[in-house]
């Protein structure tokens, strides 16, 4: 599986690249030559006009590469303008390092698309950001990513069928799908578990999924469970209801794999004893060597006031060991009595959190542990949280432990350049109980006045019209 370092992806997010890229845009073609179906740069920075590319695709296959004659070597390919073609011809994007899709690619006919990253380089990835997505009109078209042939699906039923046929396979969502006509699902829409395979949403989403569980089940969500890779996929306006549940998340009840550039919005209403409810995933575990939650977010309201002795988090309910990078949550979290609830994670028992934030309010019942970012830091495995912040109001019932950043912290919890908003949280305490070294309180005005000390400007930025003027992630900005 391909992975990308945090700083490299932040650089990629700036499509107007000054880092030796080939950019497909509306600007005139510059430093680029196209001959016998191959478009290659004549300088390390090059532009290929999108209309020129579309004209070439009308008459034959086209390969866009970052390697030119005479030792010319660009690093990445950035798609910065919408591209479409209706012929049966194929487009190949072949990059020395990364490929970033920041605009729509539409394969309107029977054409094909092939994507190759790290062709000679390393540390690159296939990223789909901003308004980027890839649409195939014909699900019989060919899609190849890094040498793997993908099965295109265009509905929940076809995705379920494809994974049932091969849990280790490669699958992609051909276009966004509205599930309102499917009715209410009584269990996970995709019960088949992805194991070691990849599901790529291609920047597309599935919306208006309704799930109503009438009885207890162990793992619940759009996917029941996942040990493979789910990337570039969104769930919009999902609604999950259950009176009694084990572990629930909008994307998956359980994930032991790799999640990259995924998101969820909607509502989860949950009850039961020792339930775990997360805006993206219920329980996330380090099941495979490269498990991670990377450049993901959730804006899901969690209503768990009827649950008790449970975990609730705006992004993840319970994380024993899996790292979280450049991710955030904005939904409100409501938990019942004796809960561990946090704006990002309910209970963190060893997972590293880097460059992440939470903005939702967190409320718990009596005897709860409540934190703006994390409800409870575990005692068994060391936890490290770096360059992260929270802003949500935090409240708990009688005998609760409440902190602006973390509810309960421990001596094996380490913090570096972490912050909470003293204006909006309603508390001047970084943690309700335990170690708070490395966590600083700032007012909203202070957080809006410039990046906090320790925040990398290659990863974070501020602008008055984005994220309420608070720090946001360049490579994972909030949705407009």
C-alpha positions as CSV (number, residue, x, y, z in Angstrom):
1,X,0.0,0.0,0.0
2,X,1.1,3.5,-0.6
3,X,1.8,6.0,2.1
4,X,2.7,9.7,2.0
5,X,4.6,11.7,4.6
6,X,2.6,14.4,6.3
7,X,4.7,17.3,5.0
8,X,4.7,16.0,1.5
9,X,0.9,15.9,1.3
10,X,0.7,19.4,2.7
11,X,2.9,20.6,-0.1
12,X,0.8,18.8,-2.7
13,X,-2.3,20.6,-1.6
14,X,-1.0,23.8,-3.2
15,X,-2.0,23.0,-6.8
16,X,-0.3,26.1,-8.1
17,X,2.9,24.2,-7.6
18,X,6.4,25.7,-7.4
19,X,7.9,22.3,-6.7
20,X,8.8,20.8,-10.1
21,X,5.3,19.7,-11.1
22,X,3.4,19.0,-14.3
23,X,0.1,20.9,-13.9
24,X,-2.9,20.2,-16.0
25,X,-4.8,23.5,-16.0
26,X,-6.6,26.1,-18.1
27,X,-3.4,28.0,-18.7
28,X,-1.5,27.8,-22.0
29,X,0.7,24.8,-22.5
30,X,4.2,25.6,-21.4
31,X,7.5,23.6,-21.1
32,X,5.6,20.5,-22.4
33,X,5.9,18.5,-25.6
34,X,3.4,16.0,-26.8
35,X,4.4,13.4,-29.5
36,X,3.1,10.0,-30.5
37,X,0.7,10.0,-27.5
38,X,3.2,10.9,-24.9
39,X,3.2,14.4,-23.2
40,X,6.5,15.0,-21.3
41,X,8.0,18.1,-19.7
42,X,10.9,20.0,-21.2
43,X,11.6,21.7,-17.9
44,X,11.0,20.7,-14.3
45,X,8.0,22.9,-14.0
46,X,5.5,22.5,-16.9
47,X,1.9,23.2,-17.8
48,X,-0.4,21.1,-20.0
49,X,-3.5,22.9,-21.2
50,X,-6.6,20.9,-20.4
51,X,-8.2,21.6,-23.8
52,X,-5.0,20.4,-25.5
53,X,-5.2,17.2,-23.5
54,X,-8.8,16.7,-24.4
55,X,-8.2,17.2,-28.1
56,X,-5.4,14.6,-28.0
57,X,-7.7,12.1,-26.2
58,X,-10.3,12.5,-28.9
59,X,-7.9,10.9,-31.4
60,X,-5.9,8.4,-29.4
61,X,-4.4,7.2,-26.1
62,X,-2.4,9.8,-24.1
63,X,0.3,9.3,-21.4
64,X,1.2,12.3,-19.3
65,X,4.6,11.8,-17.5
66,X,6.9,13.8,-15.3
67,X,10.1,12.5,-17.0
68,X,11.4,14.3,-20.1
69,X,14.4,14.1,-22.4
70,X,17.8,15.3,-21.3
71,X,17.4,14.6,-17.6
72,X,14.3,16.7,-17.1
73,X,12.5,15.4,-14.0
74,X,9.4,16.9,-12.5
75,X,8.1,15.3,-9.3
76,X,4.3,15.3,-9.3
77,X,1.3,15.6,-11.6
78,X,-1.5,18.0,-10.4
79,X,-4.9,18.1,-12.1
80,X,-6.1,21.6,-11.5
81,X,-8.8,21.9,-14.2
82,X,-11.8,19.7,-15.1
83,X,-11.0,17.2,-17.9
84,X,-13.4,15.0,-19.8
85,X,-13.5,12.9,-22.9
86,X,-16.1,10.6,-24.6
87,X,-13.9,8.5,-26.8
88,X,-12.8,5.0,-26.0
89,X,-9.2,6.1,-25.5
90,X,-7.3,6.0,-22.3
91,X,-5.4,8.5,-20.2
92,X,-2.3,7.5,-18.3
93,X,-0.9,9.7,-15.5
94,X,2.6,8.6,-14.6
95,X,4.4,10.5,-11.9
96,X,7.9,10.2,-10.4
97,X,6.3,10.8,-7.0
98,X,2.7,11.9,-6.4
99,X,-0.5,12.6,-8.3
100,X,-3.0,15.1,-6.9
101,X,-6.5,15.4,-8.4
102,X,-8.0,18.8,-7.4
103,X,-10.6,19.0,-10.2
104,X,-13.1,16.6,-11.8
105,X,-12.0,14.0,-14.3
106,X,-14.9,12.6,-16.2
107,X,-14.6,9.5,-18.4
108,X,-17.8,10.1,-20.4
109,X,-17.5,7.1,-22.7
110,X,-15.8,3.8,-22.6
111,X,-12.4,5.3,-22.0
112,X,-9.8,4.1,-19.5
113,X,-7.7,5.7,-16.8
114,X,-4.4,4.5,-15.4
115,X,-2.6,6.1,-12.5
116,X,1.0,5.4,-11.4
117,X,2.8,7.0,-8.5
118,X,6.4,6.7,-7.3
119,X,7.7,5.7,-10.7
120,X,11.3,6.2,-9.8
121,X,10.7,8.3,-6.7
122,X,9.4,7.5,-3.2
123,X,7.2,9.0,-0.6
124,X,4.5,10.0,-3.0
125,X,0.8,9.0,-3.2
126,X,-2.4,9.3,-5.2
127,X,-4.4,12.1,-3.5
128,X,-7.8,13.5,-4.4
129,X,-8.6,16.8,-2.7
130,X,-10.7,19.9,-2.9
131,X,-13.2,19.6,-5.7
132,X,-11.4,16.7,-7.2
133,X,-13.2,13.4,-8.1
134,X,-13.1,10.9,-10.9
135,X,-16.4,9.8,-12.6
136,X,-16.9,6.9,-15.0
137,X,-20.1,6.9,-17.0
138,X,-19.6,3.2,-17.9
139,X,-18.8,0.9,-15.0
140,X,-17.2,-1.5,-17.6
141,X,-14.4,1.0,-18.2
142,X,-10.9,0.2,-17.1
143,X,-9.3,1.7,-14.1
144,X,-5.7,0.8,-13.1
145,X,-4.0,2.3,-10.0
146,X,-0.3,1.4,-9.4
147,X,-0.7,-1.7,-11.5
148,X,-3.8,-3.0,-9.9
149,X,-7.0,-3.4,-12.0
150,X,-10.0,-2.1,-10.1
151,X,-13.6,-3.3,-10.3
152,X,-15.9,-0.3,-10.8
153,X,-19.2,-0.2,-8.8
154,X,-22.1,2.2,-9.0
155,X,-24.3,1.3,-6.1
156,X,-24.2,-0.1,-2.6
157,X,-25.6,-3.5,-3.9
158,X,-22.9,-3.8,-6.5
159,X,-20.2,-2.9,-3.9
160,X,-21.5,-5.5,-1.5
161,X,-21.6,-8.1,-4.3
162,X,-18.0,-7.3,-5.5
163,X,-16.5,-7.6,-2.0
164,X,-18.4,-10.8,-1.4
165,X,-16.8,-12.2,-4.5
166,X,-13.3,-11.2,-3.5
167,X,-12.6,-9.7,0.0
168,X,-8.9,-9.2,-1.1
169,X,-9.8,-7.3,-4.3
170,X,-9.6,-3.7,-5.6
171,X,-12.8,-1.7,-6.0
172,X,-13.7,1.8,-6.9
173,X,-16.9,3.9,-6.8
174,X,-17.6,5.0,-10.4
175,X,-19.8,8.0,-9.4
176,X,-21.6,9.4,-6.4
177,X,-24.7,7.5,-5.4
178,X,-27.9,8.6,-3.6
179,X,-29.2,5.9,-1.4
180,X,-32.5,7.5,-0.4
181,X,-34.4,5.1,-2.7
182,X,-32.8,2.0,-1.0
183,X,-35.1,2.3,2.0
184,X,-33.8,1.7,5.5
185,X,-31.1,-0.9,6.0
186,X,-31.7,-3.2,9.1
187,X,-27.9,-3.9,9.3
188,X,-24.7,-2.7,7.7
189,X,-25.3,-1.9,4.0
190,X,-21.9,-3.6,3.3
191,X,-21.7,-6.6,5.6
192,X,-18.8,-8.2,3.7
193,X,-15.5,-7.2,5.3
194,X,-12.7,-5.8,3.1
195,X,-9.5,-7.7,4.0
196,X,-6.2,-6.5,2.7
197,X,-7.9,-5.1,-0.4
198,X,-8.7,-1.5,-1.4
199,X,-11.9,0.4,-1.8
200,X,-11.3,3.8,-3.5
201,X,-14.2,6.2,-3.6
202,X,-12.3,8.3,-6.2
203,X,-13.5,11.4,-4.4
204,X,-17.1,10.4,-4.8
205,X,-19.7,9.9,-2.0
206,X,-22.7,7.9,-1.0
207,X,-25.5,10.0,0.5
208,X,-28.7,9.6,2.5
209,X,-28.0,6.2,3.9
210,X,-30.5,5.2,6.6
211,X,-29.7,2.4,9.0
212,X,-32.0,1.2,11.8
213,X,-30.8,-1.7,13.9
214,X,-33.6,-3.4,15.8
215,X,-31.4,-5.5,17.9
216,X,-27.8,-5.8,19.3
217,X,-25.0,-6.5,16.9
218,X,-21.2,-6.3,17.5
219,X,-20.0,-4.0,14.8
220,X,-22.2,-1.5,13.0
221,X,-21.7,1.2,10.3
222,X,-21.8,1.5,6.5
223,X,-19.2,-1.2,6.6
224,X,-19.4,-3.6,9.5
225,X,-15.7,-4.0,9.5
226,X,-12.5,-3.3,7.5
227,X,-9.0,-4.6,7.6
228,X,-8.0,-3.2,4.2
229,X,-7.7,0.3,2.8
230,X,-10.6,2.7,2.3
231,X,-9.6,6.0,0.6
232,X,-11.0,9.1,-1.1
233,X,-14.5,8.1,0.1
234,X,-17.3,10.1,1.7
235,X,-20.6,9.4,3.4
236,X,-23.0,12.3,3.4
237,X,-26.1,12.7,5.6
238,X,-25.9,9.2,7.0
239,X,-28.5,8.4,9.7
240,X,-27.9,5.5,12.1
241,X,-30.3,4.5,14.9
242,X,-29.9,1.7,17.4
243,X,-31.4,1.1,20.8
244,X,-28.6,-1.4,21.9
245,X,-25.3,-1.8,20.1
246,X,-21.7,-2.8,20.4
247,X,-19.4,-0.6,18.3
248,X,-20.8,1.8,15.7
249,X,-19.2,4.4,13.3
250,X,-20.6,6.1,10.3
251,X,-18.0,4.5,8.0
252,X,-17.3,1.3,10.0
253,X,-18.0,-0.2,13.4
254,X,-14.5,-1.6,13.4
255,X,-11.4,-0.8,11.3
256,X,-8.0,-2.4,11.6
257,X,-6.8,-1.1,8.2
258,X,-5.8,2.2,6.6
259,X,-8.2,5.1,6.1
260,X,-7.1,7.9,3.8
261,X,-9.0,11.1,2.8
262,X,-12.4,9.7,4.0
263,X,-15.2,11.7,5.6
264,X,-18.7,11.3,7.1
265,X,-21.5,13.7,7.9
266,X,-24.8,12.9,9.6
267,X,-26.3,11.6,12.9
268,X,-25.8,8.5,15.1
269,X,-28.3,7.8,17.9
270,X,-27.2,5.0,20.1
271,X,-28.0,3.3,23.4
272,X,-26.8,0.3,25.3
273,X,-24.3,-0.8,27.8
274,X,-20.6,-0.4,27.0
275,X,-21.4,0.9,23.5
276,X,-18.7,2.7,21.4
277,X,-19.9,5.4,19.0
278,X,-17.6,7.3,16.7
279,X,-18.3,9.8,14.0
280,X,-16.2,7.9,11.5
281,X,-15.3,4.6,13.2
282,X,-16.4,3.0,16.4
283,X,-13.3,1.0,17.3
284,X,-10.0,1.3,15.4
285,X,-7.2,-1.2,16.0
286,X,-3.7,-1.7,14.8
287,X,-4.5,-4.9,13.0
288,X,-2.0,-4.4,10.2
289,X,1.4,-2.8,10.1
290,X,0.3,0.4,8.3
291,X,-3.0,1.0,10.1
292,X,-3.8,4.7,10.4
293,X,-6.4,7.3,10.1
294,X,-4.9,9.8,7.7
295,X,-6.4,13.1,6.4
296,X,-9.9,12.1,7.5
297,X,-12.8,14.0,9.1
298,X,-16.3,13.7,10.5
299,X,-19.1,16.1,11.1
300,X,-21.5,13.6,12.7
301,X,-23.8,14.4,15.7
302,X,-23.5,11.6,18.2
303,X,-26.5,11.3,20.6
304,X,-25.5,8.6,23.1
305,X,-27.4,10.0,26.1
306,X,-29.0,6.6,26.5
307,X,-25.8,4.7,26.6
308,X,-23.8,4.0,29.8
309,X,-20.3,2.8,30.6
310,X,-19.5,3.6,26.9
311,X,-17.1,5.5,24.7
312,X,-18.0,8.3,22.3
313,X,-15.8,10.4,20.0
314,X,-16.4,12.9,17.2
315,X,-14.1,10.9,15.0
316,X,-13.2,7.6,16.8
317,X,-14.8,6.1,19.9
318,X,-11.9,3.9,21.0
319,X,-8.3,3.8,19.7
320,X,-5.9,1.3,21.4
321,X,-2.8,1.8,19.1
322,X,-3.6,3.3,15.7
323,X,-2.0,6.7,14.8
324,X,-4.2,9.6,13.6
325,X,-2.7,12.2,11.2
326,X,-4.1,15.5,10.0
327,X,-7.7,14.7,10.8
328,X,-10.5,16.5,12.5
329,X,-14.1,16.3,13.9
330,X,-16.7,19.0,14.2
331,X,-19.8,17.2,15.3
332,X,-21.3,17.5,18.8
333,X,-20.9,14.5,21.1
334,X,-23.5,13.6,23.8
335,X,-22.8,10.6,26.1
336,X,-24.6,9.0,29.0
337,X,-23.4,8.1,32.5
338,X,-20.0,6.7,33.2
339,X,-18.9,7.6,29.7
340,X,-15.5,8.5,28.2
341,X,-16.2,11.1,25.6
342,X,-14.1,13.5,23.5
343,X,-14.4,15.8,20.6
344,X,-12.0,13.7,18.6
345,X,-11.6,10.4,20.5
346,X,-13.5,9.0,23.4
347,X,-10.8,6.7,24.8
348,X,-7.2,6.8,23.5
349,X,-5.2,3.9,24.8
350,X,-1.9,4.2,22.8
351,X,-2.7,5.9,19.6
352,X,-0.5,8.8,18.4
353,X,-2.3,11.9,17.4
354,X,-0.5,14.5,15.2
355,X,-1.8,17.7,13.6
356,X,-5.4,17.2,14.4
357,X,-8.3,19.1,16.0
358,X,-11.9,18.9,17.3
359,X,-14.4,21.7,17.4
360,X,-17.6,20.0,18.6
361,X,-19.2,20.4,22.1
362,X,-18.9,17.4,24.3
363,X,-21.4,16.5,27.0
364,X,-21.4,13.5,29.4
365,X,-23.7,12.2,32.2
366,X,-22.7,11.6,35.8
367,X,-19.3,10.0,36.6
368,X,-18.0,10.6,33.1
369,X,-14.6,11.6,31.7
370,X,-15.0,14.5,29.2
371,X,-12.4,16.3,27.1
372,X,-12.4,18.7,24.2
373,X,-10.1,16.4,22.2
374,X,-9.9,13.2,24.2
375,X,-12.1,11.9,27.0
376,X,-9.7,9.5,28.5
377,X,-6.0,8.7,28.0
378,X,-5.3,5.1,28.9
379,X,-2.8,3.7,31.5
380,X,-1.6,0.7,29.6
381,X,0.1,2.1,26.5
382,X,1.9,5.4,26.1
383,X,0.1,8.1,24.2
384,X,1.6,11.1,22.3
385,X,-0.4,14.1,21.1
386,X,1.4,16.7,19.0
387,X,0.4,20.0,17.4
388,X,-3.3,19.6,18.0
389,X,-6.1,21.7,19.5
390,X,-9.8,21.7,20.7
391,X,-12.4,24.4,21.0
392,X,-15.6,22.7,22.0
393,X,-17.6,23.4,25.2
394,X,-17.1,20.6,27.7
395,X,-19.6,19.6,30.4
396,X,-20.3,16.6,32.6
397,X,-22.8,15.5,35.1
398,X,-22.2,15.0,38.8
399,X,-18.7,13.6,39.8
400,X,-17.4,13.9,36.2
401,X,-13.8,14.6,35.3
402,X,-13.8,17.4,32.7
403,X,-10.9,19.1,30.9
404,X,-10.7,21.6,28.1
405,X,-8.3,19.3,26.1
406,X,-8.5,15.9,27.9
407,X,-10.7,14.5,30.7
408,X,-8.3,12.0,32.3
409,X,-4.6,12.2,31.5
410,X,-1.8,9.9,32.8
411,X,1.9,10.1,33.5
412,X,2.6,8.1,30.3
413,X,0.6,10.7,28.3
414,X,2.9,13.2,26.5
415,X,1.9,16.4,24.8
416,X,3.8,18.8,22.6
417,X,2.5,22.1,21.2
418,X,-1.2,21.3,22.1
419,X,-3.9,23.9,22.9
420,X,-7.5,24.3,23.9
421,X,-9.8,27.4,23.6
422,X,-10.4,28.8,27.0
423,X,-13.2,31.1,25.6
424,X,-15.4,28.5,24.1
425,X,-14.6,25.4,26.2
426,X,-15.9,27.0,29.4
427,X,-12.9,25.8,31.5
428,X,-9.5,27.0,32.4
429,X,-8.3,23.5,33.1
430,X,-6.3,21.6,30.4
431,X,-7.1,18.2,31.9
432,X,-9.7,17.3,34.5
433,X,-7.2,14.9,36.1
434,X,-3.6,14.1,35.6
435,X,-0.6,15.3,33.6
436,X,-1.1,18.5,31.5
437,X,2.5,19.4,30.6
438,X,2.7,20.6,27.0
439,X,-1.0,21.7,26.8
440,X,-1.6,25.5,26.8
441,X,-4.8,27.5,27.0
442,X,-5.5,30.3,24.5
443,X,-8.5,32.5,24.0
444,X,-10.3,32.4,20.7
445,X,-8.8,35.7,19.7
446,X,-5.3,34.3,20.4
447,X,-5.9,31.2,18.3
448,X,-7.2,33.4,15.5
449,X,-4.3,35.8,15.6
450,X,-1.6,33.5,14.1
451,X,-0.6,29.9,14.2
452,X,0.1,28.7,17.7
453,X,3.7,28.1,18.7
454,X,4.9,24.7,17.3
455,X,2.4,24.5,14.4
456,X,4.2,23.8,11.1
457,X,3.2,26.4,8.5
458,X,3.7,23.8,5.8
459,X,0.8,21.8,7.4
460,X,-1.3,24.5,9.1
461,X,-2.7,27.9,7.9
462,X,-5.2,30.6,9.0
463,X,-7.6,32.7,7.0
464,X,-10.6,34.8,8.2
465,X,-13.1,33.0,5.9
466,X,-11.9,29.4,6.7
467,X,-12.7,27.4,9.8
468,X,-13.9,30.5,11.7
469,X,-10.4,32.0,11.4
470,X,-8.9,29.2,13.5
471,X,-6.0,27.0,12.4
472,X,-6.9,24.6,9.6
473,X,-5.1,21.8,7.8
474,X,-3.9,22.9,4.3
475,X,-4.1,19.4,2.9
476,X,-7.5,18.7,4.7
477,X,-9.4,21.9,4.8
478,X,-13.0,22.1,6.2
479,X,-15.8,21.6,3.7
480,X,-17.4,24.8,2.4
